[in-house]
Amino acid sequence: SFRLSGGVYSERNNTEIVHFPVGRFIGMSEDGAAPALSPRPGALSPRPAANGDVVDSAGTAHTYIIRPNFRNKFRPNVVKQIIKEVLAQRLQGVQYQAETSSQHTREIADEIKARLKELNLERYKFVVQVVIGEQRGEGVRMSCRCFWDSDSDSYASETFMNDSIFCVAVAFGVYFY
């Protein structure tokens, strides 16, 4: 770990190391394992707080959490239930009309996103996609490709159908590093 004036500012999280360098290199550290840093002129000197956050001299805490804790993870089963409730509430008895389907998709997506925000999943960003189409007995296929971290990011989807319409809603939860 790097040594800054006033303390150690790196932490080990499983196999990943997160560094908090402030300053410039001035040579090797006392143990010879890593270069020592010296504060830049006029730079705030951070110090570690008791809970692991880095606190600058102004008292502002900065968190460098790179994974959500177990309680704050995106739970697809919970999200799927939310989507199912919103779709049933909004689309029960609705007949397909091409003129109003655009408005319905926006309203449904906004309501799902608002309900997801009520879960208070810190540092998660949500993307909600809703597709409404006319029920004609034809098949429809949807797919999606994403580049994400499978440990912290996930998605949930739900389908609603009646005699007139079908609706597919997908909610993605992406952890913001």
RATANOR-V298545 format. One record per residue. N is the residue number from 1. SS is DSSP state (2 for helix, 1 for strand, 0 for the rest). Layout:
# RATANOR-V298545
N;SS
N;SS
This chain:
# RATANOR-V298545
1;0
2;0
3;1
4;1
5;0
6;0
7;1
8;1
9;0
10;1
11;1
12;1
13;1
14;0
15;0
16;1
17;1
18;1
19;1
20;0
21;0
22;0
23;0
24;1
25;1
26;1
27;1
28;1
29;0
30;0
31;0
32;0
33;0
34;0
35;1
36;1
37;1
38;1
39;0
40;0
41;0
42;0
43;0
44;0
45;0
46;0
47;1
48;1
49;0
50;0
51;0
52;0
53;0
54;1
55;1
56;0
57;0
58;0
59;0
60;0
61;1
62;1
63;0
64;0
65;0
66;0
67;0
68;0
69;0
70;2
71;2
72;2
73;0
74;0
75;0
76;2
77;2
78;2
79;2
80;2
81;2
82;2
83;2
84;2
85;2
86;2
87;2
88;2
89;2
90;2
91;2
92;0
93;0
94;0
95;0
96;0
97;0
98;2
99;2
100;2
101;2
102;2
103;2
104;2
105;2
106;2
107;2
108;2
109;2
110;2
111;2
112;2
113;2
114;2
115;2
116;2
117;2
118;0
119;0
120;0
121;0
122;0
123;0
124;1
125;1
126;1
127;1
128;1
129;1
130;1
131;1
132;1
133;1
134;1
135;0
136;0
137;0
138;0
139;0
140;0
141;0
142;0
143;0
144;0
145;0
146;0
147;0
148;0
149;0
150;0
151;0
152;0
153;0
154;1
155;1
156;1
157;1
158;1
159;1
160;1
161;1
162;0
163;0
164;0
165;1
166;1
167;1
168;1
169;1
170;1
171;1
172;1
173;1
174;1
175;1
176;0
177;0
